[in-house]
Each structure stands twice: as structure tokens, then as C-alpha cells.
Amino acid sequence: MDMKQIIIIGGGAAGFFCAANLDETKYKITILEQNSDVLQKVKISGGGRCNVTHACFDPKELVQFYPRGNKELLSVFTKFQPGDTMEWFDERKVSLKIENDNRIFPESNSSQTIISTFLNEIQKKNVEVKTKCSVKEIIKKDNQYLVETSLGDFLADYIIYTTGSSPKSLKLIENLGHSIVSLVPSLFTFNIKDELLKDLPGTSFENAETSIPSLKTEESGPLLITHWGLSGPAILKISAWEAVNLAKLKYNFEIEVNFLSKTMDEAEELFQNFREDHPKKTIGQSKIFDITTRFWQKVLEISKVDFNKQISNISGKEKQTILENLCRKKFQVTGKSTFKDEFVTAGGVDLKEINFKNMSSKILPNFYAAGEVLNIDAVTGGFNFQACWSEAWLIAQDLNSK
């Protein structure tokens, strides 16, 4: 009895985790990777420390971090979630740690630990890895697939498609009959030229509220001023949830920011109380709100209020302008920038065509897909990897039970 051949196309997070969980006594397993190195995204993740997953152990809560895929992933995460990921690494003597923001990293603070673990697992299983192997065509032949590559042809009984979201790999799977939701960037920062942000890169706000009035959408969280405009979780979350709409707007739109996360009335009350307690203080030296002095003075500057004016002499109109600039400042966004190296895209294989019990294609027999090739993506924090681990685990379980 000949062993069945599994070809895994794409040597990234999903492909390797799948291989590491397959039963090598049943299958001959080959991974094809077009680059000269495998696991490239794993390597650079989290600034080279590898943000393996996120400490959120309730599937219902977990899916809320996925702008696309949240309905489909619920059943997936009930079978394999971050707790299972931690246990998987623990069984292989890799200690992980949960940081204050709930992101999970290896104790070693090095992505190499994670990469070595995967390489070690697949070596034990005699998985063959072919690098610099670019797939040119996949042809369905009877009940097998012919995979034509730059290193010759491979015959597969099963294909596991974990290529990431390169347009070339989406074209290949589209040629086989799958529908593709077109790619748009997700997780990006906003480019804004505005007097208020000038000369203040590095200034951060513990909790700010951002909204895009034209899309009736809002997010809150830490916010950061950068050389190019605004970044931080409050911006990244809104960029992910609105990825498709913002692409339609060609990244030109208005955003409203509340730097204090307080209503105008609450802010006004704090202002009045401070004024009553310190009538003689100059406005420039008044520490009324939880923001840096530099930012406060910049707000006064664009509100055209003299720093040296006593707070008791601030007119109602001046106070109104100051509070507007703090609680409902409008900015014109004129473009986007990629967030660090985390290039994440929305779009990919249409989720209606995938069976989420085992990640198999509903269109192609003996064909599975996982990872970023699917129209699934998450906000930053280890969630994109967790989707890869969970989906890949389901594929391995399904094949091991055949």
C-alpha cells in the first residue's frame, strides 16, 4: 500500500503548524516554499520576538478581534484556542509568557525559539521542505493534483494551501474555481498634516476615542502621534474594521479625535473646577487634563490662547475652542502608511467556499486552505497567528482521522 502524498504549498505559520501535527506514518509530506527562507513572518513578528498568540481564552471574546472571519472562526476556536497553543508549545519544552497587554511571547524573547521548534518537529517527521520552489500551475488529474513548479512536477493526493495572500497565489486558486474577495490593506496608520500634530511625534494618549463620521464608526484605545500623523491601537483597530470602506474612499476622509475620552460637559466641568481652585494660575501652566504639557501648550497655540493669560481671564469662547480641540478635533486624512512590518491584507478566498469543520474546500476534493490566503484577518496582537494555528490544527486532525 503506497503512502498518500500531501503537498503543503507555502512554508509559513499555517503550513508548518499543519505539518507539525500530521501523522507521518500515514502520509509522505512535502512543503513547497517560494522564498529561500521558511517562516519569514514568524521571524519578524513582534519585532523579532514573535507574538505567538494572545491571552484570550474564550472563543466568543476571541472572535471579536477579527474584522473578517469572526462568525466562521467561532467553531474553529472552540476546538483549538490560545490555551491549546500554549499547551502545544509547553509539551515541546517551549515556555511562553503573557505580557501586561495580554500578548504572548516566548520566554526567550526570540522568534528563533519558535522557528527551531517547528523545524525540529518536521525533521522528526521526515517532512521534506523545498525552498526557492515557486508553483506555476495546479492541475486536477483524476483524484490527484499535479503541481507544476520551478523545481519540477509533484503529484499530490491532498493539497494544503497556505500561501499567504500574494496576488499570484490567489490567481492560482481562482483558476481552480474558487472565488476571491479582492485584496485591500488592513492595519495601517493615518497620514495627517495638521498644525496640532506638528513637532509632537512620540506623544501618546492612554485612551482616546477616534471616529470616522462619514462611516458612522468609532474605536477607542491608546493613540500615538507619529511623524506622519496618527497611529496606535485606536487607529489600527478602525483601519482594520473599515479596511474595505477606506479603500473605496482612497484613504481620503475626515476623522474626529477625542484625546481625553471625556464628553465636552465632563471636560468643561474639570476646567471650571480647576479655575475655581487656581484662579491666578496661567493657562499655560495649568495641569487640568491628563496630557503632556507640550501637547497642552500646542492645543492653546492652535486655539490662539496666550499661555500667560490667567485662567480666570479665559473667555467663554476661548474655553469652548480649547475643549473642541481636545474632545472633538477633526483631521483630514490624506493617505496611509504600513504599520511596522505587519503587512496584513483583508481579502482572499471567499469564506462561503470553505468548510470550517475541517478547513476543506467545498469546491475542490482533498484540498484544504488556511492562514492569510483566506478572507480572514485580525487586529494586531497575535491574533493572525492564532487563526493560522487553529485552522492548521483542524486540517491535521481531519487528515489524521482518514
BAKOLGU-356424 format. One record per residue (C-alpha): residue in one letter; x, y, z. Coordinates in steps of 0.02 Angstrom, whole numbers. Layout:
BEGIN
+----+--------+--------+--------+
! aa !      u !      v !      w !
+----+--------+--------+--------+
!  A !      X !      Y !      Z !
...
+----+--------+--------+--------+
This chain:
BEGIN
+----+--------+--------+--------+
! aa !      u !      v !      w !
+----+--------+--------+--------+
!  M !      0 !      0 !      0 !
!  D !     78 !    163 !    -58 !
!  M !     83 !    308 !     61 !
!  K !    -28 !    454 !     14 !
!  Q !     61 !    614 !    -34 !
!  I !     20 !    779 !     49 !
!  I !     89 !    936 !    -32 !
!  I !     86 !   1091 !     77 !
!  I !    103 !   1248 !    -29 !
!  G !    178 !   1389 !     74 !
!  G !    305 !   1370 !    213 !
!  G !    236 !   1496 !    336 !
!  A !    146 !   1486 !    502 !
!  A !     -5 !   1387 !    443 !
!  G !     91 !   1268 !    331 !
!  F !    220 !   1223 !    462 !
!  F !     96 !   1203 !    605 !
!  C !     -5 !   1088 !    496 !
!  A !    147 !    982 !    451 !
!  A !    200 !    976 !    633 !
!  N !     32 !    899 !    681 !
!  L !     12 !    774 !    538 !
!  D !     33 !    586 !    561 !
!  E !    192 !    544 !    465 !
!  T !    156 !    358 !    475 !
!  K !      7 !    387 !    359 !
!  Y !     74 !    517 !    239 !
!  K !    225 !    574 !    143 !
!  I !    229 !    762 !    173 !
!  T !    315 !    895 !     68 !
!  I !    316 !   1084 !     97 !
!  L !    347 !   1196 !    -53 !
!  E !    408 !   1374 !    -16 !
!  Q !    447 !   1502 !   -150 !
!  N !    569 !   1605 !    -44 !
!  S !    742 !   1550 !      9 !
!  D !    686 !   1552 !    192 !
!  V !    535 !   1475 !    275 !
!  L !    432 !   1555 !    415 !
!  Q !    479 !   1733 !    367 !
!  K !    331 !   1818 !    451 !
!  V !    357 !   1717 !    609 !
!  K !    536 !   1779 !    611 !
!  I !    497 !   1966 !    603 !
!  S !    338 !   1960 !    708 !
!  G !    336 !   2065 !    867 !
!  G !    500 !   2150 !    823 !
!  G !    588 !   1982 !    808 !
!  R !    516 !   1916 !    972 !
!  C !    368 !   1826 !    890 !
!  N !    198 !   1871 !    959 !
!  V !    139 !   1689 !    961 !
!  T !    -41 !   1719 !   1016 !
!  H !   -150 !   1820 !   1135 !
!  A !   -210 !   1777 !   1311 !
!  C !   -395 !   1772 !   1270 !
!  F !   -465 !   1602 !   1312 !
!  D !   -650 !   1625 !   1275 !
!  P !   -689 !   1593 !   1090 !
!  K !   -837 !   1713 !   1097 !
!  E !   -722 !   1853 !   1154 !
!  L !   -580 !   1800 !   1041 !
!  V !   -679 !   1814 !    879 !
!  Q !   -712 !   1998 !    914 !
!  F !   -533 !   2036 !    863 !
!  Y !   -566 !   1977 !    684 !
!  P !   -646 !   2105 !    567 !
!  R !   -664 !   1967 !    437 !
!  G !   -695 !   1787 !    489 !
!  N !   -774 !   1817 !    659 !
!  K !   -928 !   1711 !    626 !
!  E !   -832 !   1569 !    544 !
!  L !   -693 !   1560 !    673 !
!  L !   -808 !   1534 !    822 !
!  S !   -822 !   1346 !    791 !
!  V !   -637 !   1336 !    748 !
!  F !   -585 !   1416 !    913 !
!  T !   -698 !   1303 !   1015 !
!  K !   -588 !   1159 !    952 !
!  F !   -417 !   1244 !    967 !
!  Q !   -386 !   1412 !   1051 !
!  P !   -240 !   1509 !   1131 !
!  G !   -240 !   1395 !   1284 !
!  D !   -213 !   1246 !   1169 !
!  T !    -73 !   1339 !   1079 !
!  M !     14 !   1368 !   1245 !
!  E !     -5 !   1186 !   1291 !
!  W !     63 !   1130 !   1121 !
!  F !    222 !   1231 !   1147 !
!  D !    233 !   1179 !   1329 !
!  E !    233 !    995 !   1279 !
!  R !    383 !   1037 !   1170 !
!  K !    476 !   1121 !   1313 !
!  V !    449 !   1299 !   1249 !
!  S !    399 !   1417 !   1389 !
!  L !    287 !   1560 !   1340 !
!  K !    245 !   1715 !   1443 !
!  I !     94 !   1829 !   1447 !
!  E !    140 !   2014 !   1445 !
!  N !     39 !   2155 !   1525 !
!  D !    -57 !   2190 !   1365 !
!  N !   -102 !   2004 !   1353 !
!  R !     11 !   1971 !   1205 !
!  I !    103 !   1805 !   1220 !
!  F !    289 !   1785 !   1179 !
!  P !    421 !   1651 !   1205 !
!  E !    516 !   1674 !   1370 !
!  S !    673 !   1683 !   1264 !
!  N !    610 !   1843 !   1180 !
!  S !    669 !   1769 !   1015 !
!  S !    567 !   1711 !    867 !
!  Q !    708 !   1588 !    831 !
!  T !    642 !   1481 !    976 !
!  I !    477 !   1460 !    886 !
!  I !    558 !   1430 !    717 !
!  S !    678 !   1299 !    789 !
!  T !    532 !   1209 !    871 !
!  F !    441 !   1195 !    705 !
!  L !    597 !   1141 !    610 !
!  N !    633 !   1012 !    743 !
!  E !    456 !    941 !    737 !
!  I !    453 !    921 !    548 !
!  Q !    627 !    847 !    547 !
!  K !    568 !    711 !    667 !
!  K !    427 !    676 !    545 !
!  N !    540 !    672 !    392 !
!  V !    443 !    812 !    309 !
!  E !    532 !    869 !    152 !
!  V !    550 !   1058 !    129 !
!  K !    586 !   1128 !    -44 !
!  T !    636 !   1311 !    -41 !
!  K !    652 !   1426 !   -194 !
!  C !    512 !   1321 !   -265 !
!  S !    382 !   1428 !   -350 !
!  V !    219 !   1349 !   -402 !
!  K !    170 !   1386 !   -582 !
!  E !      9 !   1287 !   -602 !
!  I !   -100 !   1163 !   -509 !
!  I !   -194 !   1041 !   -620 !
!  K !   -330 !    923 !   -560 !
!  K !   -296 !    747 !   -627 !
!  D !   -423 !    609 !   -590 !
!  N !   -419 !    602 !   -400 !
!  Q !   -248 !    684 !   -384 !
!  Y !   -167 !    854 !   -415 !
!  L !    -18 !    891 !   -523 !
!  V !     82 !   1035 !   -451 !
!  E !    198 !   1112 !   -581 !
!  T !    342 !   1209 !   -503 !
!  S !    509 !   1288 !   -543 !
!  L !    589 !   1130 !   -470 !
!  G !    487 !   1008 !   -574 !
!  D !    318 !    922 !   -551 !
!  F !    244 !    850 !   -392 !
!  L !     95 !    734 !   -377 !
!  A !    -22 !    760 !   -229 !
!  D !   -163 !    658 !   -156 !
!  Y !   -201 !    805 !    -41 !
!  I !   -157 !    988 !    -57 !
!  I !   -146 !   1106 !     91 !
!  Y !   -145 !   1283 !     26 !
!  T !    -60 !   1402 !    149 !
!  T !     21 !   1528 !     34 !
!  G !    -22 !   1691 !    121 !
!  S !   -110 !   1824 !     22 !
!  S !      5 !   1854 !   -127 !
!  P !    -95 !   1900 !   -283 !
!  K !     -5 !   1762 !   -380 !
!  S !    -61 !   1626 !   -261 !
!  L !   -240 !   1692 !   -261 !
!  K !   -239 !   1686 !   -452 !
!  L !   -188 !   1501 !   -446 !
!  I !   -329 !   1454 !   -329 !
!  E !   -451 !   1559 !   -430 !
!  N !   -401 !   1462 !   -586 !
!  L !   -454 !   1304 !   -493 !
!  G !   -628 !   1375 !   -468 !
!  H !   -626 !   1472 !   -305 !
!  S !   -693 !   1650 !   -291 !
!  I !   -578 !   1783 !   -223 !
!  V !   -631 !   1935 !   -121 !
!  S !   -515 !   2070 !   -185 !
!  L !   -368 !   2120 !    -77 !
!  V !   -362 !   2282 !     20 !
!  P !   -235 !   2332 !    153 !
!  S !   -283 !   2318 !    335 !
!  L !   -191 !   2377 !    493 !
!  F !   -120 !   2542 !    435 !
!  T !    -86 !   2711 !    512 !
!  F !   -162 !   2875 !    453 !
!  N !    -62 !   3010 !    364 !
!  I !   -118 !   3182 !    426 !
!  K !    -40 !   3353 !    404 !
!  D !   -105 !   3464 !    543 !
!  E !    -33 !   3605 !    649 !
!  L !    -87 !   3516 !    810 !
!  L !     20 !   3362 !    772 !
!  K !    173 !   3455 !    708 !
!  D !    332 !   3434 !    812 !
!  L !    247 !   3311 !    931 !
!  P !    294 !   3137 !    868 !
!  G !    306 !   3014 !   1012 !
!  T !    167 !   3097 !   1112 !
!  S !     44 !   2964 !   1168 !
!  F !   -128 !   2958 !   1248 !
!  E !   -177 !   2814 !   1360 !
!  N !   -355 !   2810 !   1298 !
!  A !   -426 !   2912 !   1156 !
!  E !   -583 !   2895 !   1051 !
!  T !   -574 !   2901 !    862 !
!  S !   -720 !   2907 !    744 !
!  I !   -749 !   2922 !    557 !
!  P !   -914 !   3018 !    547 !
!  S !   -947 !   2976 !    363 !
!  L !   -939 !   2790 !    405 !
!  K !  -1028 !   2803 !    573 !
!  T !   -889 !   2703 !    655 !
!  E !   -787 !   2727 !    813 !
!  E !   -647 !   2643 !    911 !
!  S !   -555 !   2684 !   1070 !
!  G !   -386 !   2639 !   1142 !
!  P !   -208 !   2704 !   1156 !
!  L !   -163 !   2835 !   1025 !
!  L !      8 !   2892 !    964 !
!  I !     64 !   3044 !    866 !
!  T !    196 !   2998 !    735 !
!  H !    298 !   3096 !    606 !
!  W !    164 !   3055 !    478 !
!  G !      6 !   3076 !    579 !
!  L !    -85 !   2959 !    698 !
!  S !    -56 !   2778 !    749 !
!  G !    -83 !   2663 !    898 !
!  P !   -220 !   2535 !    933 !
!  A !   -362 !   2662 !    919 !
!  I !   -311 !   2695 !    738 !
!  L !   -258 !   2518 !    691 !
!  K !   -424 !   2446 !    750 !
!  I !   -526 !   2569 !    648 !
!  S !   -414 !   2537 !    495 !
!  A !   -447 !   2350 !    509 !
!  W !   -634 !   2357 !    535 !
!  E !   -657 !   2486 !    397 !
!  A !   -523 !   2418 !    278 !
!  V !   -642 !   2394 !    133 !
!  N !   -731 !   2562 !    153 !
!  L !   -570 !   2660 !    175 !
!  A !   -501 !   2585 !     14 !
!  K !   -658 !   2645 !    -75 !
!  L !   -626 !   2820 !     -6 !
!  K !   -448 !   2807 !    -75 !
!  Y !   -386 !   2847 !    102 !
!  N !   -453 !   3025 !     97 !
!  F !   -577 !   3057 !    236 !
!  E !   -610 !   3153 !    394 !
!  I !   -577 !   3082 !    566 !
!  E !   -632 !   3153 !    733 !
!  V !   -522 !   3126 !    886 !
!  N !   -565 !   3144 !   1070 !
!  F !   -394 !   3148 !   1154 !
!  L !   -470 !   3144 !   1329 !
!  S !   -605 !   3012 !   1308 !
!  K !   -719 !   3131 !   1402 !
!  T !   -878 !   3217 !   1343 !
!  M !   -873 !   3406 !   1316 !
!  D !   -976 !   3425 !   1475 !
!  E !   -858 !   3320 !   1581 !
!  A !   -707 !   3413 !   1513 !
!  E !   -792 !   3580 !   1545 !
!  E !   -829 !   3530 !   1725 !
!  L !   -645 !   3485 !   1754 !
!  F !   -596 !   3652 !   1679 !
!  Q !   -718 !   3751 !   1789 !
!  N !   -665 !   3660 !   1949 !
!  F !   -482 !   3692 !   1912 !
!  R !   -519 !   3876 !   1876 !
!  E !   -609 !   3895 !   2043 !
!  D !   -465 !   3812 !   2138 !
!  H !   -323 !   3904 !   2048 !
!  P !   -391 !   4068 !   1977 !
!  K !   -219 !   4152 !   1972 !
!  K !   -126 !   4014 !   1878 !
!  T !    -78 !   4050 !   1699 !
!  I !   -170 !   3940 !   1575 !
!  G !     -4 !   3875 !   1502 !
!  Q !     49 !   3805 !   1671 !
!  S !   -121 !   3735 !   1718 !
!  K !   -120 !   3545 !   1730 !
!  I !   -306 !   3517 !   1705 !
!  F !   -307 !   3360 !   1597 !
!  D !   -204 !   3202 !   1590 !
!  I !    -99 !   3255 !   1439 !
!  T !     82 !   3313 !   1419 !
!  T !    123 !   3497 !   1444 !
!  R !    191 !   3504 !   1266 !
!  F !     27 !   3441 !   1195 !
!  W !    -75 !   3558 !   1308 !
!  Q !     27 !   3708 !   1251 !
!  K !      7 !   3657 !   1069 !
!  V !   -182 !   3650 !   1095 !
!  L !   -177 !   3825 !   1168 !
!  E !    -71 !   3885 !   1022 !
!  I !   -192 !   3822 !    889 !
!  S !   -338 !   3886 !    994 !
!  K !   -249 !   4057 !    986 !
!  V !   -245 !   4074 !   1176 !
!  D !    -99 !   4163 !   1261 !
!  F !     -3 !   4044 !   1378 !
!  N !     25 !   4184 !   1503 !
!  K !   -158 !   4230 !   1524 !
!  Q !   -227 !   4194 !   1697 !
!  I !   -353 !   4052 !   1692 !
!  S !   -484 !   4164 !   1772 !
!  N !   -472 !   4281 !   1621 !
!  I !   -505 !   4148 !   1490 !
!  S !   -662 !   4196 !   1394 !
!  G !   -807 !   4076 !   1365 !
!  K !   -765 !   4073 !   1180 !
!  E !   -581 !   4032 !   1213 !
!  K !   -630 !   3893 !   1333 !
!  Q !   -751 !   3823 !   1202 !
!  T !   -614 !   3821 !   1068 !
!  I !   -490 !   3734 !   1185 !
!  L !   -616 !   3599 !   1231 !
!  E !   -667 !   3573 !   1048 !
!  N !   -484 !   3544 !   1003 !
!  L !   -466 !   3417 !   1144 !
!  C !   -632 !   3324 !   1131 !
!  R !   -686 !   3338 !    950 !
!  K !   -537 !   3384 !    845 !
!  K !   -566 !   3350 !    660 !
!  F !   -421 !   3297 !    550 !
!  Q !   -410 !   3270 !    363 !
!  V !   -328 !   3103 !    325 !
!  T !   -236 !   3106 !    158 !
!  G !   -163 !   2930 !    148 !
!  K !    -98 !   2781 !    245 !
!  S !     65 !   2700 !    298 !
!  T !    102 !   2517 !    333 !
!  F !    111 !   2480 !    519 !
!  K !    288 !   2418 !    560 !
!  D !    317 !   2258 !    460 !
!  E !    143 !   2192 !    495 !
!  F !     79 !   2196 !    319 !
!  V !    -93 !   2120 !    336 !
!  T !   -224 !   2114 !    199 !
!  A !   -411 !   2095 !    201 !
!  G !   -474 !   1990 !     57 !
!  G !   -434 !   1815 !     -7 !
!  V !   -531 !   1654 !    -35 !
!  D !   -717 !   1680 !     -8 !
!  L !   -764 !   1602 !    160 !
!  K !   -927 !   1532 !     92 !
!  E !   -823 !   1408 !     -7 !
!  I !   -733 !   1335 !    145 !
!  N !   -799 !   1205 !    266 !
!  F !   -746 !   1268 !    438 !
!  K !   -766 !   1098 !    520 !
!  N !   -601 !   1046 !    441 !
!  M !   -545 !   1192 !    328 !
!  S !   -578 !   1091 !    170 !
!  S !   -631 !   1169 !      6 !
!  K !   -815 !   1147 !    -38 !
!  I !   -766 !   1158 !   -221 !
!  L !   -609 !   1051 !   -236 !
!  P !   -594 !    874 !   -167 !
!  N !   -448 !    836 !    -47 !
!  F !   -399 !   1019 !    -46 !
!  Y !   -378 !   1124 !    112 !
!  A !   -337 !   1306 !    144 !
!  A !   -281 !   1403 !    298 !
!  G !   -199 !   1565 !    350 !
!  E !   -195 !   1731 !    261 !
!  V !   -246 !   1658 !     92 !
!  L !   -424 !   1658 !    164 !
!  N !   -528 !   1816 !    181 !
!  I !   -490 !   1820 !    368 !
!  D !   -387 !   1948 !    460 !
!  A !   -368 !   2017 !    635 !
!  V !   -308 !   2168 !    729 !
!  T !   -129 !   2166 !    792 !
!  G !    -81 !   2066 !    948 !
!  G !    -50 !   1885 !    898 !
!  F !   -224 !   1852 !    828 !
!  N !   -173 !   1822 !    647 !
!  F !    -54 !   1684 !    703 !
!  Q !   -186 !   1607 !    816 !
!  A !   -304 !   1590 !    667 !
!  C !   -161 !   1501 !    574 !
!  W !   -127 !   1380 !    718 !
!  S !   -311 !   1338 !    744 !
!  E !   -353 !   1314 !    561 !
!  A !   -196 !   1211 !    528 !
!  W !   -232 !   1101 !    679 !
!  L !   -407 !   1062 !    612 !
!  I !   -335 !   1011 !    443 !
!  A !   -209 !    894 !    526 !
!  Q !   -345 !    815 !    635 !
!  D !   -454 !    786 !    483 !
!  L !   -315 !    704 !    382 !
!  N !   -253 !    601 !    530 !
!  S !   -427 !    527 !    552 !
!  K !   -441 !    468 !    370 !
+----+--------+--------+--------+
